[in-house]
Amino acid sequence: MIYLDNAATSFPKPERVYVEMDKCMRQYCANPGRSGHRLALEAGRAIYRTRERLCRLFNIESPMQVVFTSNATEALNLGIKGLLKEGDHVVTTSMEHNSVARPLTALKAKGVSVTYIGCDSKGHLNPRDIERAIKKNTALIIITHASNVTGTLMPVKEVGCIAKERGIPFMLDAAQTAGIYDIDVKDMNIDILAFPGHKGLMGPQGTGGLYISENLDVLQMKEGGTGSRSEELDQPIVVPDRYESGTPNTAGIVGLGEGVGFILERGTAAIRGHEEELTGMLLQGFSQIKGVKIYGPANPRLQAGVVSINIGDGDSGEISYILDRSYGIATRSGLHCSPLAHRTIGTFDQGTVRFSIGYFNTREDIEAAVRAVEEIAAEIV
C-alpha cells in the first residue's frame, strides 16, 4: 500500500513511537499524578517529558501551559467555547475545517456572532481583510495554518501582529502543520494553539493538545478528578489540572512525546524540505496529465503537502476507490470535513481527490501516484 492520506493521520510512525508505547504499557502505565508509588511517578515523569518537548518545538515558556486533549477537535472546542461568551464577535476564514466552523455555529445560538473572511479561489487569505472585519466586540481571531483541502499556507505572523496590535486573542489551528512547519507562539503572537498528536507530530491517534497563554482565562469544559486539591469540590484553577480531569491517555501521550522527540532530532527544516520536494514532484506530474485539474496554489512553497485534484467530471469518490483497489494507493475523497473551503474553491458539488504527503513517503510513491492518475485519466477524459 502506498499511503498518501497523511492529512488525515500520518502513517507509519517512527519506530521509537511503537517501542516506547509498548514499553509504557508493559512496564509503567500506572495512573500519573494519582499515587505516590514508583510506577505512577514514572508515568507522571513521562507525560511531563512530552510537555517539555512540545515547549521546545513551539517555543512555549512553561510545560504547564500545554494541555493534553484527545485530538485537535477537542482542543479547538476547549479554546473556542472556553473563551467566548454571549455578545462576543469572532473573525475567521472561509477555509476553516468543521472543527472550527461547527463550534462557532453552535455558539451563534448563544449570542456569539461570526464573520467569515472570504479567501480567493486558491485559498489565499488577505490579512487586511481580517483587520477590516474587526469590531469593538471582537473577542477572538481564529485561522487555520494550512488548509486541509488545498494545503494553502496562511499569513499567520501577519494576522498575529494584527491581533496583538488590536489586543485581541489569536488562535491558530495547526492540524496540518504542527511538526512540519516552524511554529513559535511568541514570534507569531499566538495566544492559543491547537494541535493533533497523530498527524505531523507522528504520535498515535487519541492525542492532541492546546497551548493557552497565561494571560487568558479559558473556562474548562469538564470537571472531575485531577489528582490535585482533592479536598475541594471546586475544580482546581491551576493549569494544566484545570483542563485535564480524568485519567489521561498515558501510553498515547508517551507515544506523542517520542514522535516529537523524532522531529526535534531531525529538525522541522529537514522534514519540511522532504515534503516540499515530493509535493513539487506530485504537482509537476499532475500538471502534465490531460483532464486533471489541480486546486490551490500549485506551488510547494505556498502550500503544505496536500494536493487536491479532479479528473474531468469524474466522481471523486469513485476515483479514490479505483486508486485504492486497482493501484494500492490510499487517498481521501469528498469534502474532507471542510464544506466552506470547497465552496471557496468551487468544488462543493464534486469534492476532490486529496493526496497528502508524509515524511516517510518516497519519490517512488509519487511516481506511482502520477502513473496511476495518468492511466485513470486516459479512461475518463
C-alpha positions in Angstrom: 0.0 0.0 0.0 1.2 3.5 -0.9 -0.1 5.7 1.9 -1.0 9.2 0.7 -3.6 10.2 3.4 -1.2 11.8 5.9 -3.5 14.8 6.2 -6.0 12.5 8.0 -3.4 10.6 10.1 0.3 10.1 9.5 1.4 6.6 8.8 3.7 4.9 9.6 5.1 6.3 12.8 8.8 6.4 13.8 9.8 3.1 15.2 10.6 4.7 18.6 6.9 5.6 19.0 5.9 1.9 18.8 8.8 0.8 21.1 8.1 3.3 23.9 4.4 2.9 23.8 4.8 -0.9 24.2 7.3 -0.3 27.0 4.9 2.0 28.7 2.0 -0.4 28.6 4.1 -3.3 29.8 6.3 -1.6 32.4 5.0 1.6 33.9 1.5 2.5 32.6 0.1 3.4 36.1 -2.1 6.4 36.8 0.1 9.5 36.8 -0.5 12.1 39.5 -2.9 9.9 41.4 -0.5 7.8 43.6 3.0 8.2 45.1 4.4 4.8 44.1 7.2 4.4 41.7 5.1 3.4 38.7 2.8 6.3 39.0 5.8 8.6 39.4 7.5 7.2 36.3 4.3 7.7 34.3 4.0 11.2 35.5 7.6 12.0 34.5 7.0 10.5 31.0 4.0 12.8 30.5 5.9 15.8 31.8 8.7 15.0 29.3 6.2 15.2 26.5 5.1 18.6 27.7 8.8 19.7 27.7 9.4 18.5 24.2 6.3 20.3 22.9 7.6 23.5 24.6 10.9 23.2 22.7 9.1 22.6 19.5 6.6 25.6 19.8 8.8 27.9 22.0 6.3 27.7 24.9 7.7 29.1 28.1 6.2 26.7 30.6 5.3 23.0 30.3 2.3 23.8 32.5 0.8 25.8 29.6 0.4 22.6 27.5 -3.0 20.9 28.0 -3.4 17.4 26.6 -6.6 16.5 24.7 -7.9 13.5 22.8 -7.4 15.3 19.4 -7.2 18.8 17.8 -11.0 18.9 17.6 -11.3 18.7 21.4 -8.6 21.3 21.7 -10.3 23.7 19.4 -13.6 23.2 21.2 -12.0 23.9 24.5 -10.3 27.1 23.3 -13.3 28.4 21.4 -16.1 27.6 23.8 -13.9 28.3 26.9 -13.1 31.8 25.8 -16.2 33.1 24.0 -19.4 34.4 25.7 -22.7 36.0 24.7 -22.2 39.2 22.8 -18.7 38.3 21.6 -17.7 38.5 17.9 -15.2 36.2 16.1 -13.3 36.7 12.9 -12.3 33.6 10.9 -11.9 32.4 7.3 -13.7 30.6 4.6 -11.1 27.9 4.5 -11.7 26.5 8.0 -12.3 22.9 8.9 -15.6 21.9 10.6 -13.7 21.5 13.9 -13.7 25.3 13.9 -16.8 26.1 11.9 -19.2 23.8 13.8 -18.3 25.0 17.3 -18.7 28.6 16.1 -22.1 27.7 14.5 -23.2 26.2 17.8 -22.2 29.4 19.7 -24.3 31.5 17.4 -27.3 30.2 19.2 -25.8 31.5 22.4 -25.3 35.0 21.1 -21.9 34.9 19.5 -21.5 36.5 16.1 -19.1 35.3 13.4 -17.5 36.9 10.4 -16.1 34.6 7.8 -13.4 36.3 5.6 -13.6 35.1 2.1 -10.4 33.7 0.7 -9.6 33.6 -3.1 -10.2 30.6 -5.4 -6.8 29.1 -4.4 -7.4 29.5 -0.7 -5.2 32.6 -0.1 -6.1 35.0 2.7 -5.5 38.7 2.6 -4.7 39.7 6.2 -6.0 43.2 5.7 -9.5 41.7 5.3 -9.1 40.3 8.8 -8.2 43.8 10.1 -11.2 45.4 8.3 -13.6 42.9 9.9 -12.6 43.6 13.5 -15.4 45.2 15.6 -15.5 46.7 19.1 -16.7 43.4 20.5 -14.3 41.1 18.6 -13.0 38.6 21.2 -11.1 36.2 19.0 -9.4 35.8 15.7 -9.0 32.2 14.6 -7.5 30.8 11.4 -6.1 27.5 10.1 -2.3 27.4 9.5 -2.8 25.4 6.3 -5.9 24.2 4.5 -6.6 20.5 4.7 -8.2 20.7 1.3 -5.7 22.7 -0.8 -2.7 23.0 1.6 -2.7 26.7 1.2 -0.5 28.3 3.9 -2.0 31.3 5.7 -0.2 34.5 6.7 0.0 33.5 10.4 2.6 36.0 11.5 0.8 39.0 9.8 -2.5 38.0 11.4 -0.8 37.5 14.7 0.6 41.1 14.5 -2.8 42.5 13.7 -4.4 40.7 16.7 -1.6 41.9 19.0 -2.0 45.5 17.9 -5.7 45.4 18.5 -5.5 43.5 21.8 -7.5 40.5 20.5 -6.6 36.9 21.3 -5.3 35.0 18.3 -6.0 31.2 18.0 -4.2 29.0 15.4 -5.4 25.6 14.2 -2.2 23.8 13.4 -3.8 20.5 12.4 -1.9 20.3 9.1 1.4 22.0 10.1 2.5 21.1 13.6 5.7 19.1 13.4 6.4 20.2 9.8 6.4 24.0 9.8 8.1 26.2 12.3 5.6 27.4 14.9 6.8 29.9 17.5 4.0 31.1 19.7 6.0 34.2 20.8 7.2 35.3 17.5 3.8 34.7 15.8 1.8 36.2 18.7 -0.2 33.1 19.1 -2.3 33.1 22.3 -4.0 29.7 21.8 -2.5 26.9 19.7 -4.5 23.7 18.9 -2.7 20.7 17.5 -3.3 17.0 16.9 -0.8 14.4 18.0 -1.5 11.9 15.3 -0.6 13.9 12.1 2.6 15.8 11.6 3.7 15.2 15.2 3.8 11.5 14.4 2.2 10.3 17.6 -0.8 7.9 17.9 -4.5 8.7 17.4 -6.3 9.8 20.5 -3.8 12.5 21.3 -3.6 16.3 20.8 -3.2 19.4 22.8 -3.8 23.1 23.4 -1.4 25.8 24.4 -3.1 28.6 26.3 -1.3 31.8 27.0 -1.0 32.5 30.8 -2.7 35.9 30.1 -6.0 34.2 29.1 -8.8 32.9 31.3 -10.3 29.9 29.4 -13.2 28.1 31.0 -12.8 24.4 31.4 -15.2 22.0 29.5 -15.4 19.4 32.3 -14.8 18.9 36.0 -13.6 15.9 37.9 -10.6 14.2 39.5 -7.2 15.8 38.8 -5.1 14.3 41.5 -4.7 17.8 43.0 -6.7 19.6 45.7 -8.8 16.5 46.3 -10.2 18.0 49.5 -12.0 20.7 47.5 -15.3 20.2 45.5 -14.5 23.1 43.2 -12.4 22.5 40.1 -8.7 23.5 40.7 -7.7 26.6 38.7 -4.1 25.6 38.5 -3.1 24.8 34.9 -3.0 22.2 33.3 -5.0 20.4 36.0 -8.0 22.7 35.4 -8.4 21.3 31.9 -7.3 17.7 32.4 -9.9 16.0 34.6 -9.8 12.2 34.5 -7.2 9.6 33.8 -5.0 10.7 30.9 -4.1 8.6 27.8 -0.7 7.9 29.3 0.6 5.5 26.6 -0.7 7.8 23.9 1.0 10.8 25.4 4.2 8.9 25.7 4.0 7.9 22.1 3.4 11.6 21.2 6.5 12.5 23.1 8.5 10.1 21.1 7.1 11.5 17.8 8.0 15.0 18.9 11.5 13.7 20.0 12.0 12.3 16.5 11.0 15.7 15.0 13.4 17.6 17.3 16.2 15.3 16.3 15.5 15.5 12.6 14.6 19.2 12.6 11.4 20.7 11.0 13.5 22.1 8.2 14.6 18.6 7.0 11.1 17.2 7.3 9.5 20.2 5.5 12.2 20.1 2.8 11.5 16.4 2.1 7.7 17.0 1.9 8.2 20.1 -0.3 10.3 18.1 -2.7 7.7 15.4 -3.0 4.8 17.9 -3.3 6.6 19.6 -6.1 7.0 16.2 -7.9 3.4 15.5 -7.5 2.3 18.9 -8.7 4.6 18.7 -11.7 3.4 15.2 -12.7 -0.3 16.0 -12.4 0.1 19.3 -14.3 1.1 17.3 -17.4 -1.9 15.0 -17.4 -4.7 15.9 -19.7 -8.0 16.4 -17.9 -6.5 16.8 -14.4 -7.4 20.0 -12.5 -5.3 21.0 -9.5 -6.7 23.1 -6.8 -4.9 25.5 -4.6 -1.6 27.4 -5.1 0.1 24.5 -7.1 3.4 25.7 -5.6 5.2 23.6 -2.9 6.5 26.8 -1.3 3.0 28.2 -0.8 1.2 25.0 0.4 1.6 22.1 2.8 2.0 18.6 1.4 -1.7 18.4 0.4 -2.7 18.2 -3.3 -6.3 18.1 -4.3 -7.4 17.2 -7.8 -10.2 16.2 -10.0 -10.1 14.3 -13.3 -12.6 15.8 -15.7 -16.1 15.4 -14.3 -15.2 12.1 -12.7 -16.7 11.3 -9.3 -14.0 12.0 -6.7 -15.2 9.1 -4.6 -15.0 6.6 -7.4 -11.5 7.8 -8.4 -10.3 7.4 -4.9 -11.8 3.9 -4.8 -10.0 2.9 -8.1 -6.7 4.2 -6.7 -7.2 2.0 -3.7 -8.5 -1.2 -5.3 -6.5 -1.2 -8.5 -3.3 0.6 -7.6 -2.9 0.2 -3.8 -2.8 4.0 -3.3 -4.6 5.4 -0.2 -6.2 8.9 -0.7 -9.2 10.7 0.6 -12.1 12.0 -1.5 -15.2 14.1 -0.9 -15.4 17.3 1.1 -12.8 16.5 3.8 -15.0 17.9 6.6 -14.4 21.3 5.1 -17.5 22.4 3.2 -16.6 26.1 3.5 -13.3 25.5 1.8 -14.8 23.5 -1.0 -17.4 26.3 -1.6 -14.5 28.7 -1.7 -12.6 26.8 -4.4 -15.7 25.8 -6.3 -15.7 22.0 -5.6 -18.6 21.7 -3.2 -20.7 19.5 -5.6 -17.8 17.3 -6.9 -15.5 17.2 -4.0 -11.8 16.4 -4.7 -9.4 13.6 -4.6 -6.8 14.5 -1.9 -3.2 13.3 -1.9 -1.4 14.1 1.3 2.3 13.5 1.7 4.2 12.5 4.9 7.8 12.2 5.9 8.0 8.5 5.2 6.8 8.8 1.6 9.3 8.3 -1.2 9.9 9.5 -4.7 8.8 6.1 -5.9 5.5 6.6 -4.1 4.9 9.9 -6.0 5.9 8.4 -9.4 3.5 5.6 -8.9 0.7 8.0 -8.0 1.3 10.1 -11.1 1.3 7.0 -13.3 -2.0 5.8 -11.7 -3.7 9.1 -12.3 -2.4 9.3 -15.8 -3.9 5.8 -16.5 -7.2 6.7 -14.9 -7.4 10.0 -16.8 -6.9 8.2 -20.1 -10.0 6.2 -19.4 -12.2 9.1 -18.2 -11.2 12.1 -20.3 
